[in-house]
Amino acid sequence: MNYYPQPMEEKGKKDGYTSVSSFLFDILEMVAWSIFVMVLIFTFAVRVCRVEGSSMENTLYNGETLLIHNVAYTPEQDDIIVFHLTEPEINMEKTLVKRVIATEGQTLRIDFDACEIYVDGVLYKDTHRVLKTLDDEIINRYYSTGVYTATVPEGQLFVMGDNRNNSNDSRNPAIGFIDEQCVLGKVILRLSPFKIFS
């Protein structure tokens, strides 16, 4: 039986083709896994949403893009959250961005005339709020008048927009308390202009 060794030149070419195809396969596999991981992250951990309207000015503005997360997340006071709101009377669902003012079990007192919020008897440091004024008079007197008191039910949240006189939020009986199960997540990042929220 005769054995004819393969010429070195041809063997080198074959090995070269194999290494190139192996390299390309590794690249494709890495890209596929990266896409898979990104899909998992954006499906279960991080979501992208867009601000609509002016209710969160001057913190967030119409058209800005946000990243939110919801993994092992429990809403806390002062968090900016994104949640679903269902309006059965008009058969519509919408997504809103608001700030958590009080969580379950907390007692809320809003003095609309003085524009002050108390949570469990402590003055809420409303440093984010915007109150539009005209001739030193607050327009719409902080959205209402008089005093509002309530205890937030279990599993519920009381939310408000930072633009206090132009925000449809928990002060409106049609919205009221927000069920925590409707919360999509906490705002952690604004893409442009870039800002990280703690």
KEFI-982389 format. One record per residue: x, y, z negated of N, C-alpha, C in turn; residue in three letters. Coordinates in steps of 0.02 Angstrom, whole numbers, padded with zeros to 5 digits, always signed. Example, Ala and Ser with C-alpha at 12.3 -4.5 7.8 and 13.67 -1.06 7.14 Angstrom:
KEFI-982389
+00660-00284-00390+00615-00225-00390+00660-00165-00390ALA+00642-00112-00354+00684-00053-00357+00645+00002-00394SER
end
This chain:
KEFI-982389
+00042-00059+00000+00000+00000+00000+00044+00062+00000MET+00030+00105+00047+00071+00165+00053+00038+00224+00018ASN+00078+00264-00014+00053+00322-00049+00084+00384-00018TYR+00040+00431+00000+00064+00492+00032+00047+00551-00014TYR+00097+00576-00047+00084+00632-00094+00057+00693-00057PRO+00011+00730-00092-00018+00790-00063+00036+00844-00060GLN+00040+00879-00005+00089+00934+00000+00078+00984-00056PRO+00133+01010-00082+00130+01057-00139+00090+01119-00122MET+00095+01141-00059+00061+01202-00039-00015+01193-00043GLU-00040+01135-00017-00112+01122-00019-00137+01113-00090GLU-00096+01078-00131-00116+01067-00201-00121+01133-00238LYS-00075+01178-00225-00076+01244-00257-00137+01283-00237GLY-00156+01278-00173-00216+01313-00149-00278+01287-00184LYS-00282+01220-00190-00341+01189-00221-00346+01210-00294LYS-00290+01209-00330-00290+01230-00400-00309+01304-00406ASP-00288+01344-00358-00304+01415-00358-00379+01427-00350GLY-00409+01390-00303-00482+01395-00293-00519+01375-00356TYR-00495+01321-00388-00527+01296-00448-00524+01347-00505THR-00466+01378-00513-00458+01426-00567-00500+01489-00555SER-00505+01510-00492-00545+01569-00475-00619+01555-00487VAL-00643+01496-00464-00714+01479-00474-00729+01469-00548SER-00682+01441-00584-00691+01432-00656-00695+01500-00691SER-00653+01546-00670-00652+01613-00698-00719+01649-00685PHE-00743+01644-00622-00806+01675-00604-00864+01645-00643LEU-00862+01579-00652-00914+01545-00690-00915+01570-00763PHE-00855+01578-00791-00850+01602-00860-00879+01673-00866ASP-00864+01715-00816-00890+01783-00816-00967+01783-00813ILE-00994+01742-00766-01066+01738-00759-01100+01712-00823LEU-01068+01663-00854-01095+01635-00915-01095+01688-00971GLU-01041+01727-00975-01036+01779-01025-01089+01833-01014MET-01099+01852-00951-01150+01903-00935-01220+01876-00952VAL-01233+01813-00935-01299+01783-00950-01312+01782-01025ALA-01262+01762-01064-01271+01761-01137-01280+01831-01164TRP-01244+01880-01136-01251+01949-01159-01321+01975-01146SER-01348+01960-01087-01416+01980-01071-01466+01947-01117ILE-01455+01883-01131-01500+01845-01175-01500+01876-01245PHE-01441+01892-01271-01436+01921-01338-01469+01990-01340VAL-01459+02030-01287-01489+02097-01284-01565+02092-01283MET-01591+02044-01245-01664+02034-01242-01690+02016-01312VAL-01655+01972-01347-01676+01954-01415-01675+02014-01462LEU-01622+02054-01457-01615+02113-01500-01672+02162-01487ILE-01685+02177-01422-01736+02227-01406-01807+02199-01412PHE-01813+02134-01420-01880+02105-01430-01897+02101-01504THR-01848+02081-01545-01863+02067-01615-01831+02116-01665PHE-01778+02150-01646-01742+02192-01694-01748+02266-01680ALA-01737+02286-01618-01736+02357-01600-01783+02369-01542VAL-01819+02425-01546-01864+02444-01491-01850+02515-01470ARG-01870+02531-01410-01862+02599-01384-01931+02630-01378VAL-01937+02693-01400-02001+02728-01391-01988+02801-01375CYS-02039+02834-01351-02033+02904-01331-02082+02947-01370ARG-02058+03006-01391-02100+03053-01428-02149+03086-01380VAL-02213+03088-01400-02263+03124-01361-02297+03175-01407GLU-02296+03237-01386-02328+03289-01425-02280+03327-01470GLY-02309+03373-01509-02268+03419-01549-02276+03410-01624SER-02308+03355-01645-02324+03347-01717-02263+03337-01761SER-02205+03319-01733-02146+03308-01775-02093+03362-01767MET-02111+03418-01734-02064+03473-01729-02053+03503-01799GLU-01994+03525-01817-01935+03533-01776-01886+03474-01783ASN-01909+03417-01806-01866+03359-01813-01860+03322-01747THR-01917+03310-01715-01920+03275-01651-01963+03316-01603LEU-01943+03313-01539-01979+03352-01488-02007+03307-01434TYR-02058+03332-01401-02092+03296-01348-02042+03272-01295ASN-02047+03208-01277-02004+03179-01224-01939+03148-01249GLY-01922+03157-01312-01860+03128-01338-01867+03052-01345GLU-01811+03017-01335-01810+02944-01339-01781+02921-01405THR-01815+02874-01437-01795+02850-01503-01782+02775-01503LEU-01739+02754-01549-01730+02683-01563-01759+02669-01632LEU-01798+02616-01638-01827+02598-01702-01808+02526-01718ILE-01805+02510-01783-01791+02440-01803-01844+02418-01852HIS-01856+02353-01854-01908+02327-01899-01889+02261-01932ASN-01825+02242-01930-01803+02179-01960-01798+02189-02036VAL-01837+02149-02073-01837+02152-02147-01846+02224-02171ALA-01891+02260-02138-01901+02331-02155-01963+02341-02197TYR-01955+02377-02251-02011+02398-02294-02012+02474-02295THR-02067+02505-02273-02070+02578-02271-02058+02611-02339PRO-02021+02666-02338-02008+02704-02399-02024+02777-02387GLU-02035+02813-02442-02050+02884-02437-01996+02921-02398GLN-02017+02965-02354-01975+03008-02313-01949+02974-02250ASP-01962+02909-02241-01944+02876-02178-01986+02905-02121ASP-01956+02907-02061-01994+02923-02001-02011+02856-01969ILE-02075+02843-01959-02096+02778-01933-02136+02786-01868ILE-02139+02730-01832-02181+02725-01773-02233+02671-01787VAL-02297+02686-01773-02350+02638-01789-02405+02641-01736PHE-02443+02586-01734-02501+02582-01690-02562+02609-01726HIS-02601+02645-01689-02665+02670-01716-02720+02647-01668LEU-02770+02613-01696-02826+02591-01655-02886+02635-01669THR-02916+02660-01616-02976+02701-01622-03035+02664-01590GLU-03070+02623-01629-03122+02580-01601-03180+02618-01569PRO-03193+02679-01595-03250+02716-01568-03239+02737-01495GLU-03176+02743-01475-03163+02759-01405-03123+02703-01371ILE-03119+02645-01406-03085+02586-01378-03016+02603-01351ASN-02974+02632-01394-02908+02653-01372-02856+02637-01426MET-02797+02619-01403-02740+02610-01448-02686+02659-01428GLU-02655+02689-01478-02598+02732-01463-02544+02724-01515LYS-02484+02745-01498-02427+02739-01543-02409+02809-01567THR-02400+02817-01632-02385+02882-01662-02319+02880-01700LEU-02288+02938-01706-02227+02947-01745-02242+02997-01801VAL-02233+02976-01863-02247+03019-01920-02197+03005-01976LYS-02202+03047-02029-02158+03038-02087-02198+03009-02145ARG-02169+02960-02180-02202+02930-02238-02197+02979-02297VAL-02255+02997-02324-02257+03042-02381-02266+03003-02446ILE-02308+02951-02444-02320+02911-02504-02333+02838-02483ALA-02312+02792-02526-02320+02720-02512-02370+02691-02562THR-02383+02626-02556-02434+02594-02596-02424+02606-02671GLU-02480+02620-02704-02479+02629-02777-02462+02700-02799GLY-02438+02742-02754-02420+02809-02773-02482+02855-02772GLN-02483+02902-02818-02538+02949-02821-02518+03014-02787THR-02560+03035-02742-02546+03092-02699-02592+03151-02717LEU-02563+03210-02720-02603+03270-02731-02578+03324-02683ARG-02623+03347-02640-02604+03400-02592-02644+03462-02608ILE-02608+03516-02622-02640+03581-02632-02633+03618-02565ASP-02686+03617-02526-02683+03646-02459-02672+03721-02461PHE-02700+03755-02511-02693+03828-02514-02622+03849-02532ASP-02591+03811-02576-02522+03826-02596-02471+03792-02551ALA-02495+03748-02506-02451+03711-02461-02401+03670-02499CYS-02425+03634-02550-02380+03592-02590-02407+03521-02594GLU-02360+03474-02597-02377+03403-02603-02345+03376-02667ILE-02385+03340-02706-02358+03307-02766-02369+03232-02758TYR-02316+03194-02771-02320+03121-02770-02302+03096-02839VAL-02349+03062-02871-02342+03040-02940-02323+03097-02986ASP-02353+03155-02973-02343+03214-03015-02279+03252-03002GLY-02239+03229-02954-02175+03263-02938-02183+03300-02872VAL-02162+03363-02870-02166+03403-02809-02124+03371-02754LEU-02156+03355-02699-02121+03325-02642-02080+03380-02608TYR-02014+03369-02603-01970+03418-02573-01979+03415-02497LYS-02026+03455-02475-02048+03454-02406-02001+03495-02361ASP-01937+03476-02360-01887+03516-02325-01893+03511-02249THR-01930+03461-02225-01935+03451-02152-01993+03489-02121HIS-02039+03512-02162-02101+03538-02136-02091+03602-02096ARG-02135+03613-02049-02139+03675-02012-02210+03702-02021VAL-02215+03764-02043-02279+03798-02050-02278+03860-02006LEU-02319+03859-01955-02322+03917-01911-02362+03972-01946LYS-02336+04033-01943-02369+04088-01978-02388+04144-01930THR-02437+04182-01949-02460+04239-01910-02478+04294-01959LEU-02440+04350-01956-02450+04406-02003-02448+04381-02076ASP-02399+04337-02089-02387+04310-02156-02444+04266-02182ASP-02492+04251-02140-02546+04206-02160-02534+04139-02126GLU-02540+04085-02163-02528+04019-02134-02588+03998-02091ILE-02575+03983-02029-02628+03963-01983-02662+03900-02009ILE-02728+03901-02011-02768+03844-02032-02755+03823-02104ASN-02716+03862-02140-02703+03849-02211-02682+03777-02223ARG-02629+03757-02188-02600+03691-02199-02648+03636-02178TYR-02687+03649-02126-02732+03601-02094-02799+03595-02129TYR-02804+03619-02191-02867+03615-02227-02865+03664-02286SER-02914+03660-02330-02914+03702-02389-02931+03660-02450THR-02919+03689-02509-02935+03654-02571-02881+03605-02592GLY-02901+03555-02631-02854+03506-02658-02877+03436-02639VAL-02830+03395-02617-02845+03325-02599-02805+03280-02646TYR-02839+03231-02676-02804+03183-02719-02825+03112-02700THR-02778+03067-02705-02792+02997-02688-02734+02954-02712ALA-02749+02890-02724-02698+02840-02738-02693+02795-02677THR-02633+02786-02652-02623+02747-02591-02637+02673-02606VAL-02683+02642-02569-02700+02571-02581-02641+02525-02566PRO-02646+02464-02590-02595+02414-02579-02587+02400-02504GLU-02525+02398-02481-02511+02383-02411-02525+02441-02364GLY-02535+02501-02392-02551+02559-02350-02499+02614-02359GLN-02501+02663-02314-02455+02719-02315-02493+02784-02302LEU-02469+02838-02330-02495+02904-02314-02441+02940-02274PHE-02458+02961-02213-02408+02991-02169-02430+03060-02146VAL-02380+03101-02130-02394+03168-02103-02341+03185-02051MET-02360+03230-02005-02312+03255-01957-02273+03313-01988GLY-02212+03324-01966-02172+03379-01994-02201+03447-01973ASP-02232+03450-01915-02264+03511-01892-02333+03513-01924ASN-02336+03534-01986-02393+03524-02029-02460+03549-02002ARG-02459+03605-01966-02522+03633-01941-02540+03608-01872ASN-02500+03563-01845-02516+03537-01778-02501+03462-01778ASN-02531+03426-01825-02519+03355-01831-02583+03319-01852SER-02604+03273-01811-02662+03231-01828-02635+03171-01867ASN-02645+03170-01933-02613+03118-01974-02660+03095-02030ASP-02632+03069-02084-02673+03040-02137-02719+03090-02172SER-02708+03155-02162-02754+03205-02190-02821+03203-02155ARG-02821+03179-02094-02883+03173-02056-02918+03108-02076ASN-02980+03111-02103-03015+03050-02124-03022+02998-02068PRO-03021+03021-02005-03028+02974-01950-02966+02930-01944ALA-02910+02953-01972-02847+02913-01971-02835+02883-02040ILE-02834+02926-02091-02827+02902-02159-02762+02864-02173GLY-02765+02817-02218-02706+02777-02236-02688+02731-02178PHE-02624+02718-02172-02598+02675-02118-02579+02607-02147ILE-02605+02555-02116-02588+02487-02137-02515+02472-02119ASP-02477+02447-02168-02406+02431-02155-02397+02380-02099GLU-02448+02339-02087-02443+02289-02034-02445+02322-01965GLN-02467+02385-01962-02469+02421-01899-02403+02457-01883CYS-02357+02455-01931-02293+02490-01922-02247+02449-01876VAL-02225+02482-01823-02180+02449-01775-02107+02452-01799LEU-02090+02503-01837-02023+02508-01863-02004+02578-01885GLY-01944+02583-01912-01917+02647-01935-01873+02677-01881LYS-01878+02742-01872-01835+02777-01824-01765+02780-01853VAL-01717+02752-01815-01648+02752-01839-01602+02796-01797ILE-01625+02811-01735-01580+02846-01689-01619+02885-01638LEU-01597+02946-01625-01623+02985-01569-01568+02987-01517ARG-01584+02968-01455-01533+02962-01404-01508+03029-01378LEU-01554+03076-01365-01533+03140-01337-01580+03195-01360SER-01554+03246-01395-01486+03251-01420-01474+03198-01475PRO-01414+03171-01475-01398+03114-01517-01402+03132-01592PHE-01437+03090-01629-01440+03099-01702-01457+03032-01734LYS-01422+03017-01789-01435+02957-01828-01476+02977-01889ILE-01532+02940-01900-01574+02953-01958-01557+02902-02012PHE-01547+02925-02074-01529+02880-02128-01590+02844-02155SER
end
